[in-house]
Amino acid sequence: MHYIILKEYLMKKIYIHRDLERKFLHMSEFFKAVLVTGARQTGKTTMLKHLAQGHNRTYVSLDDFFARQLAQNDPVVFFQTYAPYDN
């Protein structure tokens, strides 16, 4: 019985709030695009996707080859395709 409850608990996705969230939200009030960089596996993507839920925000990863190429070669079309939210 305890094993089943523990297994169900562990299968739920538990979001860990990060100190960077407040700074990101503050900066996003002033800038339409905010770049988040850092070491691998530290929760950048998880945080950004979490903050985008329920808000009028667009999440774009430049790990995506086509998004990165578009951003490099035609930034105007990039921002038309991945329109930032309106303040």
Backbone torsions as a table, in degrees:
resi	resn	phi	psi	omega
1	MET	NA	-47.8	-179.5
2	HIS	-63.5	-34.9	-180.0
3	TYR	-63.2	-42.4	-179.3
4	ILE	-64.6	-44.0	178.7
5	ILE	-63.5	-44.5	179.4
6	LEU	-63.0	-42.8	179.7
7	LYS	-61.8	-44.4	178.1
8	GLU	-63.0	-39.3	178.9
9	TYR	-63.7	-44.8	-177.6
10	LEU	-70.3	-26.6	-179.3
11	MET	-76.8	-19.8	177.6
12	LYS	-72.4	142.0	178.0
13	LYS	-81.5	119.8	179.6
14	ILE	-104.0	120.6	-179.7
15	TYR	-88.3	131.9	177.8
16	ILE	-102.9	117.0	179.4
17	HIS	-69.4	144.7	-177.2
18	ARG	-117.0	150.1	179.0
19	ASP	-61.6	-29.9	-177.2
20	LEU	-66.8	-19.7	-176.8
21	GLU	-56.1	-47.8	-178.4
22	ARG	-61.2	-44.4	-179.7
23	LYS	-64.0	-43.4	178.8
24	PHE	-60.8	-48.0	-179.3
25	LEU	-62.8	-38.6	177.9
26	HIS	-63.9	-47.6	-178.7
27	MET	-66.2	-33.8	-178.2
28	SER	-72.0	-12.4	173.2
29	GLU	-73.4	-25.0	-175.5
30	PHE	-103.3	-25.2	-175.7
31	PHE	-124.3	139.0	178.9
32	LYS	-73.4	-26.5	178.0
33	ALA	-127.3	134.4	178.3
34	VAL	-128.8	125.0	179.4
35	LEU	-94.0	130.8	176.7
36	VAL	-117.3	121.0	178.4
37	THR	-125.4	163.6	178.1
38	GLY	162.8	-177.2	-178.6
39	ALA	-62.7	157.2	179.0
40	ARG	-66.5	149.5	171.4
41	GLN	61.1	34.6	179.5
42	THR	-107.9	-0.9	175.0
43	GLY	100.5	15.1	-179.9
44	LYS	-60.8	-51.7	-178.7
45	THR	-63.2	-45.3	179.4
46	THR	-58.6	-45.2	-179.8
47	MET	-62.7	-47.0	-177.2
48	LEU	-65.8	-41.3	177.4
49	LYS	-65.2	-38.9	177.9
50	HIS	-63.3	-44.5	-178.7
51	LEU	-70.2	-26.6	-179.7
52	ALA	-75.5	-25.1	-179.0
53	GLN	-64.7	128.4	175.9
54	GLY	78.0	1.4	177.8
55	HIS	-119.9	162.6	178.1
56	ASN	-87.3	69.1	-177.1
57	ARG	-126.8	152.9	177.9
58	THR	-114.6	125.1	176.4
59	TYR	-100.8	125.4	177.1
60	VAL	-133.1	128.9	176.3
61	SER	-102.1	129.4	176.6
62	LEU	-82.5	6.3	168.5
63	ASP	-69.4	-25.8	176.6
64	ASP	-71.1	119.0	-174.9
65	PHE	-55.0	-46.3	-175.6
66	PHE	-69.5	-37.7	177.0
67	ALA	-65.4	-41.9	179.6
68	ARG	-64.5	-44.2	178.3
69	GLN	-61.6	-43.1	179.4
70	LEU	-63.5	-42.9	179.1
71	ALA	-62.7	-38.6	-179.2
72	GLN	-75.0	-41.5	-171.7
73	ASN	-91.5	-28.3	-178.0
74	ASP	-150.5	76.8	-176.7
75	PRO	-58.3	-31.8	-179.9
76	VAL	-63.6	-48.9	178.7
77	VAL	-66.3	-35.9	177.1
78	PHE	-56.1	-49.0	-178.3
79	PHE	-74.3	-21.9	172.4
80	GLN	-73.8	-38.2	-179.6
81	THR	-71.3	-45.6	-179.6
82	TYR	-110.8	67.1	-173.3
83	ALA	-59.3	125.0	174.6
84	PRO	-65.9	157.8	177.7
85	TYR	-66.8	159.0	176.6
86	ASP	-91.9	132.5	175.5
87	ASN	-72.3	NA	NA
